[in-house]
Amino acid sequence: MPDTNLRLGDFGVAGDDHVVPFEVAPLDVRGRTVQLGPMINSILERHDYPEPVSRLLAEAIVLTVLIGTSLKFEGKFILQTRTDGPVDLLVADFSSPSSVRGYARFDAERVEAAIADQATTSAELLGNGVLALTIDQGPHTQRYQGIVQLEATSFEDVARIYFRQSEQIPTEVRLAVAKQIVPGEGGAKELWRAGGMLAQFLPRAPERMQVRDLPGGDDPNEDAADGPEDNAWLELVALMETIEPDELFDPTVGAERLLYRLFNEHGVRVFDSVEVKDDCSCSRDKIRGILEGFSAEEITETTEADGQIHVSCEFCSTRYSFDPAEFRVRH
């Protein structure tokens, strides 16, 4: 938790697994940054995917956290890909106020071949397809969904395109994932870490929010620039291009120190951090509710050789077992 017992000249440090909102008023910039430690390590260690797949899922989770924690209502933000690459499905979701989970589906042989060919960037693993970003405010409300085409596209590019298409907000994103070697009694141990920063250009004067058209848009004279030519926006992009990947996840740097390095000449204001947790929403009652909707034939088909129905959560790997007799009675 942030230190509340500060002395004059000190500033609070959010630490791992806390999203830090910030504002750089002279540049008309607002954003969020995060360093994920125990939370991301817990998710990735539990799944035990091949390392490139773990890195890809971690990027998806960081982006989900940065966007999801900006929502001002109770609900869920879901990131999901469906592509033709070695990793054909990724799902990461954030449920307010703090719950995060994620999983990946992949072709083991294709991933192994990609590793052998050193073709393991996020764009190469995803391939072509679509990414859906969904906002769900719960029952009795309509879901909002934005779709981004993936054509050898990184998650950083996905965020830029999504906000330009759906919100007309110039957005710059940096994501990074790494393993940290930590000494211990039984020898050194590798722990996953990840981090990211998302910054948006939100000027108060509407005429300053002029975004160039997307490729193939209405204006054939416009190119595919990522944002307006406003000097404040160009300076933001230039500053974020100076970020080294390790600055995004290194605990000795921290979110606040990185923000100070980037924006100290303008003055950067940070707000109360938002904690995020590895917390799956699955439960025995929810699984039971799904099985109660099965027909008698489906219950029989689902029953395994030991006479039980077994269901494992793809997100947290929790295994639930049920006696099929209680469902057959109801059908």
HUMOBEL-V173812 format. One record per residue. N is the residue number from 1. RES is the residue in three letters. PHI is phi in whole degrees, -180 to 180 (* if undefined). PSI is psi in degrees with one decimal (999 if undefined). D_LAST is the distance of its C-alpha to the last C-alpha in Angstrom with 1 decimal. Layout:
# HUMOBEL-V173812
[[N | RES | PHI | PSI | D_LAST] [N | RES | PHI | PSI | D_LAST]]
This chain:
# HUMOBEL-V173812
[[1 | MET | * | 149.7 | 50.8] [2 | PRO | -59 | 144.3 | 53.9] [3 | ASP | -76 | 120.3 | 57.1] [4 | THR | -98 | -6.1 | 58.0] [5 | ASN | -99 | 70.0 | 61.3] [6 | LEU | -93 | 146.0 | 63.3] [7 | ARG | -98 | 165.5 | 67.1] [8 | LEU | -57 | 128.1 | 69.3] [9 | GLY | 95 | -12.7 | 69.0] [10 | ASP | -86 | 164.1 | 65.6] [11 | PHE | -141 | 150.9 | 62.4] [12 | GLY | -70 | 149.5 | 58.8] [13 | VAL | -121 | 120.9 | 56.8] [14 | ALA | -68 | -38.8 | 53.1] [15 | GLY | 80 | -169.6 | 52.5] [16 | ASP | -65 | 150.7 | 49.5] [17 | ASP | 60 | 32.3 | 46.1] [18 | HIS | -132 | 123.4 | 47.6] [19 | VAL | -82 | 131.6 | 47.9] [20 | VAL | -110 | 107.5 | 51.4] [21 | PRO | -74 | 147.0 | 51.9] [22 | PHE | -147 | 164.4 | 55.5] [23 | GLU | -142 | 135.6 | 57.9] [24 | VAL | -119 | 88.8 | 61.2] [25 | ALA | -59 | -42.7 | 62.6] [26 | PRO | -62 | -23.7 | 65.8] [27 | LEU | -100 | 2.4 | 63.6] [28 | ASP | 55 | 44.2 | 61.0] [29 | VAL | -119 | 134.9 | 58.4] [30 | ARG | -131 | 150.4 | 55.3] [31 | GLY | -169 | -168.9 | 52.9] [32 | ARG | -147 | 146.5 | 50.9] [33 | THR | -139 | 153.3 | 51.4] [34 | VAL | -152 | 147.7 | 49.5] [35 | GLN | -120 | 122.6 | 49.9] [36 | LEU | -105 | 127.1 | 46.7] [37 | GLY | -121 | -97.5 | 47.2] [38 | PRO | -55 | -36.4 | 44.8] [39 | MET | -64 | -50.5 | 41.9] [40 | ILE | -71 | -33.7 | 42.2] [41 | ASN | -65 | -39.7 | 43.2] [42 | SER | -62 | -44.8 | 40.0] [43 | ILE | -65 | -48.0 | 37.8] [44 | LEU | -72 | -37.6 | 39.8] [45 | GLU | -65 | -37.8 | 40.3] [46 | ARG | -64 | -41.0 | 36.6] [47 | HIS | -76 | -34.6 | 35.8] [48 | ASP | 54 | 47.4 | 38.9] [49 | TYR | -76 | 164.7 | 39.2] [50 | PRO | -55 | 147.5 | 42.4] [51 | GLU | -54 | -45.3 | 45.1] [52 | PRO | -61 | -34.5 | 45.3] [53 | VAL | -69 | -41.0 | 41.6] [54 | SER | -61 | -41.8 | 41.9] [55 | ARG | -63 | -41.5 | 44.8] [56 | LEU | -65 | -45.0 | 43.0] [57 | LEU | -63 | -38.7 | 40.0] [58 | ALA | -62 | -41.7 | 42.5] [59 | GLU | -60 | -43.8 | 44.3] [60 | ALA | -62 | -39.8 | 41.1] [61 | ILE | -68 | -42.3 | 40.3] [62 | VAL | -59 | -47.3 | 43.9] [63 | LEU | -63 | -40.9 | 43.8] [64 | THR | -61 | -42.3 | 40.4] [65 | VAL | -65 | -43.9 | 41.9] [66 | LEU | -63 | -39.6 | 45.1] [67 | ILE | -82 | -44.7 | 43.3] [68 | GLY | -62 | -38.8 | 40.4] [69 | THR | -74 | -5.9 | 42.7] [70 | SER | -86 | -11.3 | 44.7] [71 | LEU | -67 | 140.6 | 41.9] [72 | LYS | -103 | 22.0 | 42.9] [73 | PHE | -145 | 166.1 | 39.5] [74 | GLU | -74 | 129.3 | 36.3] [75 | GLY | 167 | -158.9 | 34.0] [76 | LYS | -136 | 142.3 | 33.5] [77 | PHE | -117 | 127.9 | 35.7] [78 | ILE | -124 | 129.4 | 34.2] [79 | LEU | -110 | 127.9 | 36.2] [80 | GLN | -144 | 133.6 | 34.6] [81 | THR | -112 | 148.5 | 36.3] [82 | ARG | -138 | 111.2 | 35.3] [83 | THR | -140 | 175.9 | 38.2] [84 | ASP | -101 | 10.0 | 39.6] [85 | GLY | -83 | -179.2 | 41.4] [86 | PRO | -57 | -33.2 | 40.8] [87 | VAL | -104 | 98.2 | 38.7] [88 | ASP | -89 | -12.2 | 36.3] [89 | LEU | -147 | 129.2 | 34.2] [90 | LEU | -130 | 137.7 | 35.2] [91 | VAL | -135 | 128.6 | 33.3] [92 | ALA | -137 | 135.5 | 35.0] [93 | ASP | -140 | 152.6 | 34.1] [94 | PHE | -121 | 124.8 | 35.8] [95 | SER | -112 | 124.4 | 34.1] [96 | SER | -63 | 145.1 | 36.6] [97 | PRO | -92 | -10.2 | 38.4] [98 | SER | -154 | 0.7 | 38.7] [99 | SER | -87 | 132.9 | 35.6] [100 | VAL | -130 | 142.0 | 36.0] [101 | ARG | -154 | 164.8 | 33.9] [102 | GLY | -171 | 155.7 | 34.1] [103 | TYR | -154 | 165.0 | 33.3] [104 | ALA | -131 | 148.9 | 34.5] [105 | ARG | -120 | 134.2 | 33.4] [106 | PHE | -151 | 161.1 | 36.2] [107 | ASP | -93 | 110.4 | 37.4] [108 | ALA | -58 | -41.1 | 39.1] [109 | GLU | -67 | -40.9 | 41.6] [110 | ARG | -69 | -37.0 | 42.6] [111 | VAL | -66 | -42.2 | 43.1] [112 | GLU | -60 | -41.3 | 45.2] [113 | ALA | -67 | -39.1 | 47.3] [114 | ALA | -63 | -39.5 | 47.7] [115 | ILE | -64 | -43.3 | 49.0] [116 | ALA | -63 | -34.4 | 51.4] [117 | ASP | -89 | 1.4 | 52.7] [118 | GLN | 56 | 38.1 | 52.9] [119 | ALA | -110 | 67.0 | 50.8] [120 | THR | -122 | 22.7 | 48.7] [121 | THR | -69 | 163.1 | 49.4] [122 | SER | -59 | -40.3 | 46.5] [123 | ALA | -64 | -39.8 | 47.4] [124 | GLU | -72 | -35.9 | 47.5] [125 | LEU | -74 | -33.8 | 44.2] [126 | LEU | -79 | -42.6 | 42.4] [127 | GLY | 72 | -145.9 | 44.0] [128 | ASN | -104 | 147.8 | 43.2] [129 | GLY | 161 | -144.7 | 40.2] [130 | VAL | -134 | 154.3 | 39.1] [131 | LEU | -123 | 130.0 | 38.7] [132 | ALA | -111 | 131.7 | 36.6] [133 | LEU | -115 | 114.9 | 37.6] [134 | THR | -118 | 134.2 | 35.0] [135 | ILE | -111 | 120.1 | 35.5] [136 | ASP | -121 | 113.2 | 32.4] [137 | GLN | -92 | 11.1 | 33.3] [138 | GLY | 100 | -172.8 | 29.8] [139 | PRO | -58 | 151.5 | 27.5] [140 | HIS | 68 | 16.0 | 29.3] [141 | THR | -131 | 155.2 | 31.8] [142 | GLN | -89 | 133.2 | 32.5] [143 | ARG | -69 | 144.9 | 32.6] [144 | TYR | -110 | 130.3 | 36.1] [145 | GLN | -134 | 131.4 | 36.3] [146 | GLY | -111 | 137.4 | 39.5] [147 | ILE | -114 | 131.9 | 39.7] [148 | VAL | -121 | 129.5 | 42.5] [149 | GLN | -72 | 133.8 | 43.3] [150 | LEU | -106 | 115.2 | 43.9] [151 | GLU | -131 | 81.9 | 46.7] [152 | ALA | 54 | 51.7 | 48.0] [153 | THR | -110 | 137.3 | 47.8] [154 | SER | -82 | 164.6 | 48.0] [155 | PHE | -67 | -30.6 | 46.0] [156 | GLU | -63 | -45.5 | 49.3] [157 | ASP | -65 | -36.0 | 49.8] [158 | VAL | -58 | -45.9 | 46.2] [159 | ALA | -64 | -42.4 | 46.9] [160 | ARG | -60 | -47.0 | 50.2] [161 | ILE | -66 | -43.6 | 48.8] [162 | TYR | -58 | -48.4 | 45.8] [163 | PHE | -72 | -29.1 | 47.9] [164 | ARG | -72 | -38.7 | 50.5] [165 | GLN | -76 | -45.2 | 48.0] [166 | SER | -93 | -31.9 | 45.8] [167 | GLU | -118 | -10.0 | 48.1] [168 | GLN | 55 | 38.9 | 51.6] [169 | ILE | -115 | 116.4 | 52.4] [170 | PRO | -59 | 127.0 | 54.6] [171 | THR | -137 | 135.4 | 52.9] [172 | GLU | -120 | 138.5 | 54.1] [173 | VAL | -135 | 141.9 | 51.9] [174 | ARG | -133 | 132.2 | 52.7] [175 | LEU | -130 | 147.0 | 50.2] [176 | ALA | -153 | 145.7 | 50.9] [177 | VAL | -138 | 142.5 | 49.2] [178 | ALA | -160 | 167.5 | 50.9] [179 | LYS | -104 | 137.0 | 50.7] [180 | GLN | -106 | 131.2 | 53.0] [181 | ILE | -91 | 119.4 | 54.6] [182 | VAL | -118 | 125.2 | 54.8] [183 | PRO | -69 | 148.3 | 56.9] [184 | GLY | -153 | 178.5 | 55.4] [185 | GLU | -63 | -37.8 | 56.2] [186 | GLY | -90 | 12.4 | 54.4] [187 | GLY | 110 | 176.9 | 56.0] [188 | ALA | -67 | 145.0 | 55.3] [189 | LYS | -128 | 141.3 | 51.7] [190 | GLU | -95 | 128.2 | 50.4] [191 | LEU | -123 | 137.1 | 48.4] [192 | TRP | -75 | 141.7 | 47.0] [193 | ARG | -138 | 154.9 | 48.5] [194 | ALA | -153 | 161.0 | 48.1] [195 | GLY | -163 | 166.2 | 49.6] [196 | GLY | -168 | 164.6 | 50.2] [197 | MET | -141 | 135.7 | 51.9] [198 | LEU | -127 | 123.9 | 51.1] [199 | ALA | -128 | 140.8 | 53.9] [200 | GLN | -128 | 145.4 | 54.1] [201 | PHE | -92 | 110.8 | 57.1] [202 | LEU | -130 | 69.1 | 56.7] [203 | PRO | -70 | 149.0 | 60.1] [204 | ARG | -73 | -28.6 | 60.7] [205 | ALA | -86 | 116.7 | 62.8] [206 | PRO | -57 | -34.6 | 60.5] [207 | GLU | -67 | -16.5 | 63.2] [208 | ARG | -83 | -16.1 | 63.0] [209 | MET | -90 | 66.2 | 59.3] [210 | GLN | -110 | 110.6 | 60.1] [211 | VAL | -102 | 134.4 | 57.9] [212 | ARG | -63 | 154.5 | 59.0] [213 | ASP | -68 | 152.5 | 56.9] [214 | LEU | -74 | 158.8 | 54.3] [215 | PRO | -55 | 134.6 | 55.2] [216 | GLY | 81 | 11.3 | 54.9] [217 | GLY | -79 | -166.3 | 55.1] [218 | ASP | -70 | -28.4 | 57.2] [219 | ASP | -103 | 106.7 | 60.4] [220 | PRO | -68 | -14.6 | 61.6] [221 | ASN | -87 | -8.2 | 64.3] [222 | GLU | -88 | 145.0 | 62.0] [223 | ASP | -99 | -168.3 | 61.0] [224 | ALA | -97 | 33.3 | 57.9] [225 | ALA | -57 | 148.2 | 59.3] [226 | ASP | -81 | -5.6 | 56.8] [227 | GLY | -172 | -174.7 | 58.3] [228 | PRO | -73 | 172.1 | 61.3] [229 | GLU | -94 | 10.5 | 64.9] [230 | ASP | -58 | 136.0 | 65.3] [231 | ASN | -61 | -36.0 | 67.4] [232 | ALA | -64 | -43.2 | 65.0] [233 | TRP | -65 | -43.5 | 62.1] [234 | LEU | -62 | -36.2 | 64.2] [235 | GLU | -68 | -40.5 | 65.3] [236 | LEU | -58 | -48.4 | 61.8] [237 | VAL | -60 | -43.2 | 60.8] [238 | ALA | -63 | -41.3 | 64.0] [239 | LEU | -66 | -43.2 | 63.4] [240 | MET | -70 | -23.9 | 59.8] [241 | GLU | -69 | -16.6 | 61.0] [242 | THR | -83 | -7.5 | 63.1] [243 | ILE | -69 | 125.2 | 60.0] [244 | GLU | -84 | 143.6 | 59.9] [245 | PRO | -52 | -41.2 | 56.4] [246 | ASP | -67 | -21.8 | 57.0] [247 | GLU | -67 | -23.2 | 58.0] [248 | LEU | -79 | -24.0 | 54.4] [249 | PHE | -124 | -9.9 | 52.9] [250 | ASP | -71 | 117.9 | 56.0] [251 | PRO | -67 | -19.6 | 55.7] [252 | THR | -77 | -15.2 | 59.4] [253 | VAL | -90 | -58.5 | 59.6] [254 | GLY | 78 | 155.8 | 56.8] [255 | ALA | -62 | -44.3 | 55.6] [256 | GLU | -68 | -38.9 | 58.5] [257 | ARG | -67 | -37.9 | 61.2] [258 | LEU | -65 | -43.3 | 60.0] [259 | LEU | -62 | -40.2 | 59.9] [260 | TYR | -65 | -43.1 | 63.4] [261 | ARG | -60 | -41.4 | 64.7] [262 | LEU | -72 | -41.6 | 63.4] [263 | PHE | -123 | 15.6 | 64.3] [264 | ASN | -63 | -27.8 | 67.0] [265 | GLU | -70 | -24.9 | 69.6] [266 | HIS | -100 | -25.1 | 67.6] [267 | GLY | 92 | 121.0 | 66.0] [268 | VAL | -122 | 134.9 | 62.3] [269 | ARG | -108 | 128.0 | 60.3] [270 | VAL | -108 | 149.2 | 57.1] [271 | PHE | -113 | 175.4 | 54.5] [272 | ASP | -56 | 135.2 | 52.2] [273 | SER | -76 | 160.8 | 50.0] [274 | VAL | -119 | 119.3 | 46.2] [275 | GLU | -77 | 143.5 | 44.4] [276 | VAL | -125 | 146.8 | 41.6] [277 | LYS | -134 | 150.0 | 39.2] [278 | ASP | -75 | 103.2 | 37.0] [279 | ASP | -152 | 102.1 | 33.8] [280 | CYS | -82 | 146.6 | 30.3] [281 | SER | -95 | 6.3 | 27.8] [282 | CYS | -71 | 158.7 | 24.7] [283 | SER | -160 | 161.3 | 22.9] [284 | ARG | -62 | -40.2 | 20.2] [285 | ASP | -64 | -38.9 | 18.6] [286 | LYS | -66 | -42.5 | 18.8] [287 | ILE | -65 | -41.4 | 17.2] [288 | ARG | -59 | -41.4 | 14.3] [289 | GLY | -61 | -37.4 | 13.9] [290 | ILE | -67 | -45.2 | 13.9] [291 | LEU | -65 | -30.9 | 11.3] [292 | GLU | -65 | -19.3 | 8.9] [293 | GLY | -87 | -3.7 | 9.4] [294 | PHE | -77 | 148.7 | 8.6] [295 | SER | -76 | 167.4 | 6.6] [296 | ALA | -60 | -38.3 | 5.7] [297 | GLU | -65 | -42.1 | 9.4] [298 | GLU | -66 | -36.4 | 10.6] [299 | ILE | -62 | -43.1 | 9.5] [300 | THR | -63 | -44.3 | 11.4] [301 | GLU | -65 | -30.5 | 14.2] [302 | THR | -81 | -21.4 | 14.6] [303 | THR | -69 | 132.0 | 15.0] [304 | GLU | -93 | 179.1 | 18.8] [305 | ALA | -61 | -27.3 | 21.2] [306 | ASP | -84 | 5.6 | 21.4] [307 | GLY | 84 | 9.1 | 17.8] [308 | GLN | -119 | 159.4 | 17.1] [309 | ILE | -101 | 123.5 | 16.0] [310 | HIS | -116 | 130.8 | 19.3] [311 | VAL | -130 | 126.7 | 20.0] [312 | SER | -111 | 134.3 | 23.6] [313 | CYS | -74 | 126.9 | 25.0] [314 | GLU | -68 | -24.4 | 27.4] [315 | PHE | -80 | -51.6 | 29.7] [316 | CYS | -112 | -1.5 | 30.3] [317 | SER | 68 | 11.2 | 28.9] [318 | THR | -67 | 134.8 | 27.0] [319 | ARG | -108 | 127.0 | 24.4] [320 | TYR | -113 | 137.9 | 21.2] [321 | SER | -122 | 140.0 | 19.2] [322 | PHE | -134 | 149.7 | 15.8] [323 | ASP | -85 | 118.5 | 14.3] [324 | PRO | -64 | -19.7 | 11.1] [325 | ALA | -59 | -36.6 | 10.1] [326 | GLU | -67 | -24.7 | 9.4] [327 | PHE | -88 | -34.6 | 6.8] [328 | ARG | -63 | -36.6 | 5.2] [329 | VAL | -59 | -36.3 | 5.5] [330 | ARG | -79 | -8.6 | 3.8] [331 | HIS | -113 | 999 | 0.0]]
